Every structure is written in C-alpha cells, then in structure tokens.
Amino acid sequence: MRYGLSHGAIGLLAVWLMLQTAWVYAHPPGLSSLDVTIKPGQIDAKVTFALQDIEAFAPMDSDLDAEVTDAEREAAKPSIAKLLAAQLRVNIDSRDVLPSEAGQVSFDDQNNARVELHYAAEPQNALLVQSKFLALLPDGHQQYLTVRDANGKALTEKMLGKHDDQLSLPIANTAAAESPQAPFAAFGDFFKLGVEHIVTGYDHLLFLFALLAVTHSFWPALKIITFFTIAHSITLACAGLNLIELPSSFVEPFIAATIIYVGVENIIRGDHPKGRHWLTFGFGLIHGFGFAGVLQEMDISSGDTGILLPLLSFNLGIETGQIAVAAIVLPMIWWLNNKVETAEKFLKAGSIAVSLMGAFWLVERTML
C-alpha cells in the first residue's frame, strides 16, 4: 500500500507542477506583425500589436477604474502613435528618416491596435528596419516582418525577436526581386512558432492531457490524437480561407469550458468513457480556431500565399510539438493507469486539478 501511495503522489506532483506554471500563462508570449511597403517616393509601415502589449507603455485607463472605455481608447491614440513611431527605426540609404505625419491608429474587435506610419522617402540602395519596441517586451515576444513592393509582392520576410530586432535589405530599385529564400524562411519561422505555441499553450496541453488520462495503451491514445489533429486542421483551413470566423471572445472561454467538461467527465464516468474520440473531434474544432487566431488577429501573411503558408507550417509545428509532448507524457500515464494501486487516484486527482484550472481560465476570460 505504501508503494502505491508513493506512485500516486508522483503523478499528483507532476500535475501540480504543471498547473503552477500554467497558472501564470495560458498562452505563449506575444506575437505582433510589421508590414512595410516600398512605394514610389514613400514607405508605408503598418504595425499590429495586442493592446495588452502596449498598455504598460501608453496607459489608457485614465480614471483608474480598471475599465477602459471607448472614449479612453480614442484619447490614447496619439500616445500610442507617438510610442510606436519612436520605437520603429527606418533607415534609408544609411540615413534614419522620421514619419512624415502623425501615425494613424485603429482598433479591432480582437483587442489589437494597428498603427500606420508613412515615410516620405524611397530607398535606392538599402533599407534597414529595426523594431526597437521589442526590447521593452518579454524575451519570447516575436514580430513577423514583411517587406513588400508597390504591387504587394513580398521582397523579404523575417521573424524578429528581442535579440534580433532588425532586417537589412539591399535594394537596386523598388522592383527588386523577391528573395528566393523568403518562402523557406517563412515556413521554418512558422513551424517553430507552432511548436512553441503548443508546448507553451498550457490550455491546449491540459485539454489533451485530460483526454489521454483515461488511456492504457497505444491505439486508444493514437485515435484521440488523430481525431484532435484532423479536427483542428479543418478549422485552421477554414479560418485561413476566411470561410468561418469566430471571435476570440467566444473561442477562448469555450476552450476553457472544454477543459472543464473533459475533466468532470473523467471524474464521473471513469476509465475510458465511450465515444471519447468523437468528443475530441468536436472540441478539437474549437481549439483549431484558437490556433488560427494567433496568426489571423495579427494580419500575418507570407508572400503570394497569404495566410495559407503560415497556417500550414504553423499547423505542422503544432503537430510536431503535440507528438513530442505525447511521447513523453503517455508512458507515464500508462504506467500509472496500469497499476491497480495508482490508477483511480491518478485519474481523479489529475482530473480535479485540470477542471479547477479550466474553471479559473473560464472566469478569467469572461469576467476579469
């Protein structure tokens, strides 16, 4: 009996440590985009950030009542434009240039801010773009930079980070050819982003953990993972083609609700409830919208493929990360589930912890 309790404690400890980390972050560090267009006689730049990334540097809650009204957001537009204009360095032919006018700021219904800046100059030899704002953000924040010509053709693309925040592009003229490495670089960037998203996306991982916690062997687990993959790939494609669009204000709370449901089902129905793969498929459709939202909300696209290449490579990254995590976690789950003295304790303790975490996220995403 003492042996069984020790292994049950090990399983509970693993879940507890995971939840302590998950309590802080339900999603990976931020993502933003920077789109630069070279036109005859001028350069246009559009920067898209989540409002939460900007609020610490351009406060919007002027009356300090913990709520930001539409009027307060409108009043904050000049300070947001000034902030991003100062943090975006545009160097044309070895000379830094300033915006020709105040930036234009707009907000969308996904809590993002978009700032459009215009520079009255055209590069003849070289263009350097540096996003200095990244130095103020967490290390994990990434910004996808695309430089286009006047026809919208991508000249080059790069994922910027805190420690690699600039791109230099040699230019003979504004009709410079697209870099042949750009599509391959974009594929690799978004593949890596997909891996990071699933590995640090603790709500998706807890959902998958709750689904797999009832399995004892390879085939049931494979069926669950396969149905989850098919489901979220479908909605990723639909979102990428703009066939279906769901607001994050619905998707994020619903994802939290799926975590609660699966955890409670584990507690009530116990070991491997029937139809778990169909439940996985249905809920996986919603999780797919959560994956797609990461790219859609930032207006991210790549070259002539638009959002399709980023979504494809991002999805492959998610699958790779998901398989890697499952390969590590599943042997531990099966080991605990196949021991009489630990199976019931592990399932109930883990499912209770997962349900509580889901409840926290649901409250956070609907009320806080």
C-alpha positions in Angstrom: 0.0 0.0 0.0 2.8 2.4 0.8 4.3 1.6 -2.7 1.0 2.6 -4.4 0.7 5.8 -2.5 4.2 6.9 -3.4 3.5 6.5 -7.1 0.2 8.3 -6.8 2.0 11.1 -5.1 4.4 11.2 -8.0 1.6 11.6 -10.5 -0.2 14.2 -8.5 3.1 16.1 -8.1 3.6 16.2 -11.8 0.2 17.6 -12.4 0.6 20.1 -9.6 3.9 21.4 -11.0 2.3 21.7 -14.5 -0.6 23.7 -13.1 1.7 26.1 -11.2 3.3 27.0 -14.4 0.0 27.1 -16.3 -1.4 29.4 -13.7 0.8 32.2 -15.0 0.5 31.7 -18.8 -2.4 30.1 -20.7 -0.7 31.1 -24.0 2.8 31.6 -25.2 4.5 35.0 -25.2 3.1 37.6 -27.6 3.1 37.9 -31.4 2.9 41.0 -33.4 3.3 42.0 -37.1 5.1 44.7 -39.0 4.3 45.2 -42.7 6.5 47.6 -44.7 5.6 48.6 -48.3 8.0 50.4 -50.6 6.2 52.7 -53.0 7.4 55.3 -55.4 8.6 58.2 -53.3 7.5 56.8 -49.9 7.5 53.9 -47.5 4.4 52.8 -45.6 4.6 50.8 -42.4 1.7 49.1 -40.5 2.4 47.7 -37.0 -0.1 45.4 -35.3 0.1 44.7 -31.5 -2.2 43.3 -28.9 -3.4 46.1 -26.6 -2.0 44.3 -23.6 1.5 44.7 -25.0 1.0 48.5 -25.3 -0.9 49.4 -22.2 2.1 49.3 -19.9 3.8 52.0 -22.1 0.8 54.0 -23.2 -1.8 53.8 -20.4 -5.4 54.0 -21.5 -7.3 53.8 -18.1 -7.1 57.5 -17.4 -9.6 57.4 -14.5 -8.0 54.3 -12.9 -11.3 52.4 -12.6 -9.9 49.2 -14.0 -12.0 49.6 -17.2 -11.0 51.1 -20.5 -13.9 52.8 -22.2 -14.2 53.6 -25.9 -13.6 57.2 -25.1 -10.4 56.4 -23.2 -9.1 54.3 -26.1 -9.8 57.1 -28.5 -8.0 59.5 -26.2 -5.0 57.2 -26.1 -4.5 57.1 -29.9 -2.0 60.0 -30.1 0.3 58.5 -27.3 0.1 55.0 -29.0 1.1 56.5 -32.4 3.9 58.5 -30.8 5.2 55.5 -28.9 5.4 53.2 -31.9 6.8 55.9 -34.2 9.6 56.5 -31.8 10.3 52.7 -31.4 10.3 52.0 -35.2 13.6 52.8 -36.9 13.5 53.2 -40.7 16.9 53.8 -42.2 17.1 54.6 -45.9 20.4 54.6 -47.7 22.3 54.9 -44.4 20.1 57.8 -43.2 17.4 57.5 -40.5 14.1 59.0 -41.5 11.1 60.1 -39.5 7.4 59.7 -40.3 6.1 62.5 -42.5 3.0 62.8 -40.3 1.5 61.5 -37.1 0.6 57.8 -37.2 -3.0 56.7 -37.7 -4.2 54.3 -35.0 -7.2 51.9 -35.2 -8.6 49.2 -33.0 -10.3 45.9 -33.9 -12.7 43.7 -32.0 -9.9 41.3 -31.0 -8.2 43.9 -28.7 -5.5 44.8 -31.2 -4.1 48.1 -32.1 -2.9 48.9 -35.6 -0.7 51.9 -36.3 0.0 53.1 -39.9 3.1 55.3 -40.5 4.3 57.0 -43.6 7.8 58.0 -44.6 8.4 60.4 -47.5 11.5 58.7 -48.9 12.3 55.9 -51.2 15.4 53.6 -50.9 17.8 53.5 -53.8 20.5 51.2 -52.3 19.4 49.8 -49.0 16.6 49.7 -46.4 17.1 48.9 -42.8 14.1 48.4 -40.4 14.5 48.0 -36.7 11.7 47.3 -34.3 13.1 48.7 -31.0 9.8 48.2 -29.2 10.7 44.5 -28.9 13.4 45.4 -26.4 10.7 46.5 -24.0 8.7 43.3 -24.2 9.2 39.8 -22.8 12.0 37.7 -24.3 9.6 35.4 -26.0 7.7 38.1 -28.0 8.1 37.7 -31.7 7.2 40.0 -34.6 6.8 38.9 -38.2 8.2 41.5 -40.6 7.3 41.5 -44.2 8.7 44.0 -46.8 6.7 44.3 -50.0 7.0 46.3 -53.2 4.3 48.7 -54.5 2.4 45.8 -56.1 2.2 43.9 -52.8 4.8 41.3 -53.8 6.9 40.1 -50.8 10.6 41.1 -51.1 11.7 39.5 -47.9 10.3 38.2 -44.6 11.8 37.6 -41.2 10.7 36.8 -37.6 12.1 39.4 -35.3 12.8 39.0 -31.6 14.2 40.9 -28.7 17.7 39.9 -29.5 17.4 40.1 -33.3 15.2 43.1 -33.9 16.2 44.3 -37.4 16.3 43.5 -41.0 18.6 44.9 -43.7 17.6 44.7 -47.4 19.8 45.7 -50.3 17.7 47.3 -53.0 18.7 48.3 -56.5 15.2 49.8 -57.0 11.7 49.3 -55.8 11.2 46.5 -58.3 13.8 44.3 -56.5 13.2 40.6 -57.0 11.8 38.5 -54.2 14.4 36.7 -52.1 14.3 33.1 -53.2 14.9 32.1 -49.6 11.8 34.0 -48.3 9.2 31.2 -48.6 11.6 28.7 -47.0 12.4 31.1 -44.2 8.8 31.8 -43.6 8.0 28.1 -43.4 10.7 27.5 -40.8 9.6 30.5 -38.8 6.0 29.5 -38.5 6.9 25.8 -38.0 9.0 26.9 -35.0 6.1 29.2 -33.8 3.7 26.3 -34.0 6.0 24.1 -31.8 6.3 26.9 -29.3 2.6 27.6 -29.3 1.6 24.0 -28.4 4.5 23.4 -26.0 3.7 26.6 -24.1 0.0 26.7 -24.8 -1.0 25.2 -21.4 -4.7 25.2 -22.0 -4.4 23.1 -25.1 -2.0 20.8 -23.3 -4.2 20.3 -20.3 -7.1 19.5 -22.6 -5.1 16.9 -24.4 -3.8 15.6 -21.0 -7.4 15.2 -19.7 -8.4 13.3 -22.9 -5.4 10.9 -22.7 -5.6 10.4 -18.9 -8.1 7.6 -19.4 -6.0 5.6 -21.9 -4.0 2.5 -21.1 -2.3 1.7 -24.4 -1.1 2.9 -27.7 -4.2 2.5 -30.0 -6.8 4.4 -27.9 -4.3 7.2 -27.5 -3.5 7.3 -31.2 -7.2 7.5 -32.0 -7.7 10.5 -29.7 -4.6 12.3 -31.0 -5.6 11.7 -34.6 -9.1 13.0 -34.2 -7.8 16.1 -32.4 -5.4 16.7 -35.3 -8.0 16.2 -38.0 -10.5 18.5 -36.2 -8.2 21.4 -35.6 -6.6 21.1 -39.0 -10.1 21.5 -40.6 -10.9 24.7 -38.7 -7.4 26.1 -39.3 -8.0 25.7 -43.0 -11.5 27.2 -42.8 -10.1 30.2 -40.8 -7.2 30.6 -43.2 -9.6 30.7 -46.2 -11.9 33.1 -44.3 -14.8 30.6 -44.7 -15.6 30.7 -41.0 -14.7 33.3 -38.5 -15.3 33.2 -34.7 -14.3 36.0 -32.3 -11.7 35.2 -29.7 -14.2 36.4 -27.1 -16.2 33.2 -27.8 -13.3 30.8 -28.7 -11.1 31.4 -25.6 -13.9 30.9 -23.0 -15.2 27.9 -24.9 -11.7 26.3 -24.9 -11.7 26.7 -21.1 -15.1 25.1 -20.9 -13.9 22.1 -22.9 -11.2 21.5 -20.3 -13.7 21.6 -17.5 -16.0 19.2 -19.3 -13.4 16.6 -20.1 -12.0 16.8 -16.5 -15.5 16.4 -15.0 -16.3 13.5 -17.4 -13.2 11.7 -16.3 -14.3 12.0 -12.7 -17.9 10.9 -13.3 -17.5 8.3 -16.0 -14.1 7.0 -15.0 -11.9 4.8 -17.1 -12.0 5.4 -20.9 -15.6 6.7 -21.5 -17.2 5.5 -24.8 -17.1 7.9 -27.7 -14.1 9.9 -26.4 -12.7 10.2 -29.9 -15.9 11.9 -31.2 -15.9 14.3 -28.2 -12.2 15.0 -29.0 -13.2 15.8 -32.7 -16.0 18.2 -31.7 -14.0 20.1 -29.2 -10.9 20.0 -31.4 -12.8 22.1 -33.9 -12.9 24.9 -31.4 -9.3 24.5 -30.4 -8.4 24.9 -34.1 -10.0 28.4 -34.2 -7.8 29.2 -31.2 -4.7 28.1 -33.1 -5.7 30.1 -36.2 -6.5 33.2 -34.1 -2.8 33.5 -33.2 -2.0 34.5 -36.9 -5.3 35.9 -38.1 -5.6 38.6 -35.4 -2.1 40.0 -36.4 -2.9 40.2 -40.1 0.0 37.9 -40.8 0.6 36.6 -44.3 3.5 35.3 -46.4 4.4 36.3 -49.9 1.9 35.3 -52.6 0.4 32.5 -50.4 -1.2 34.9 -48.0 -2.0 33.2 -44.7 -2.0 29.7 -46.1 1.7 29.0 -45.9 2.0 30.3 -42.3 -1.1 28.3 -41.3 0.3 25.1 -43.0 3.7 25.3 -41.4 2.2 26.6 -38.1 -0.1 23.5 -38.0 2.8 21.1 -38.8 4.7 22.7 -35.9 1.7 22.2 -33.6 1.5 18.5 -34.7 5.2 18.0 -34.1 5.1 19.6 -30.7 2.0 17.7 -29.8 3.6 14.3 -30.7 6.7 15.2 -28.8 4.7 16.1 -25.7 2.5 12.9 -26.0 5.6 10.7 -26.4 6.9 12.0 -23.1 3.7 12.0 -21.1 1.9 8.9 -22.4 4.3 6.3 -21.0 3.9 7.9 -17.5 0.1 7.9 -17.9 0.0 4.2 -19.0 2.4 3.3 -16.2 0.1 4.9 -13.6 -3.1 3.6 -15.2 -1.9 0.0 -15.4 -1.2 -0.2 -11.7 -4.3 -1.0 -9.6 -3.0 0.9 -6.6 -2.4 4.1 -8.6 -5.0 4.2 -11.4 -8.0 5.6 -9.7 -6.1 8.1 -7.6 -4.2 9.4 -10.6 -7.3 9.8 -12.8 -9.4 11.6 -10.1 -6.6 13.8 -8.7 -5.4 14.8 -12.2 -8.9 15.4 -13.5 -9.9 17.5 -10.5 -6.8 19.6 -10.9 -7.5 20.1 -14.6 -11.1 21.0 -14.0 -10.1 23.6 -11.5 -7.6 25.1 -13.9 -10.2 25.2 -16.6 -12.6 26.9 -14.3 -10.0 29.6 -13.4 -9.4 30.3 -17.1 -13.2 30.4 -17.8 -13.6 33.1 -15.1 -10.5 34.9 -16.2 -11.7 35.0 -19.9 -15.3 36.0 -19.2 -15.2 38.2 -16.1 -11.7 39.5 -15.5 
